[in-house]
Structure formats: C-alpha cells, structure tokens
Amino acid sequence: MSDPNSLPVPRRLLAMARENPEQVRWLGAVVGIFLLIYFMPAGTARFDNAVLEGIRLTHWYAQEHVILCLLPAFVIAGAMATYLSQGAVMRYLGPSAPKPVAFGMASVSGTLPVAARQLRQDLCSVSLDAPLESFVLANTVCHCHGCDL
C-alpha cells in the first residue's frame, strides 16, 4: 500500500478515527459541550430564572437535607459502629442468619427512623400552653424546619 499521506483527507480522517476511537469520543464530547454552551439561551428571563431557581434549590437542599438528615445519620452510624460489634450485626442480619430473625430485626430497625420522624413532628406541634422545657426542645428541633411556633 502507498504512503498514508497520499490518501485523500476524508479517508485519512476516517483511518485516524478507526485507530483512535477514545480520542474521537473525547473530541465529540468537547464539540458537543461547546455547541451546547454556544446555543444556550443565556440572558432570557426564563433561562435566567431557571438557573437561579436551581441554585436556590441546591441551597435549600444543602441546608435542609445535608445538615438535618446526613449529619445525624453519620452520628447514628458512628454510634452503631462504636457500640455494636460487627459479629453481633452479622449474627442477626448476615447471610447465615435465619430469615425470620433477619426480617424481624430489619423491620424493627426500620421503625426507628419513622419513630424519630414522628417525635420530631410531635415536638414541632407543641402548643404555647406546654411547659417551657417542651417549648425550648421543640424550638431547637424545629428551628431549621420552618415550623411556626
């Protein structure tokens, strides 16, 4: 066969694309992202409002979910890792555990988050006639939940 440089340009490009498929994917991604940004309707009210609402939603998610859900979950997981041995957990929930025992333990442990949520809802609905300690506890729990106390 003759020198590859003697082939016409489209054939050389096709040959290079067949030899380097990973680079062709990267090139396609870069060109696609460029075209997406180039034709983005920035400056229109609808687009700008959508971007701002997305940022506000992310802000709300960071405040409400990360702080109020993930941090307590990490604390609970840390407490479980500290106070429960892995052998005890595997005995009741592991692959060799009897199915009725495993399902029973899982269903009991699954009710704990529900009970905690119900407790939080009960504390958020404390009336102003309740003792001061209940009001302070409810105000502490509900401060970031948007409850009207």
Secondary structure as GFF3:
##gff-version 3
##sequence-region A 1 149
A	DSSP	three_ten_helix	4	6	.	.	.	ID=ss1
A	DSSP	alpha_helix	9	19	.	.	.	ID=ss2
A	DSSP	alpha_helix	21	38	.	.	.	ID=ss3
A	DSSP	alpha_helix	45	61	.	.	.	ID=ss4
A	DSSP	pi_helix	62	70	.	.	.	ID=ss5
A	DSSP	alpha_helix	71	83	.	.	.	ID=ss6
A	DSSP	alpha_helix	86	93	.	.	.	ID=ss7
A	DSSP	alpha_helix	99	124	.	.	.	ID=ss8
A	DSSP	alpha_helix	132	142	.	.	.	ID=ss9
###
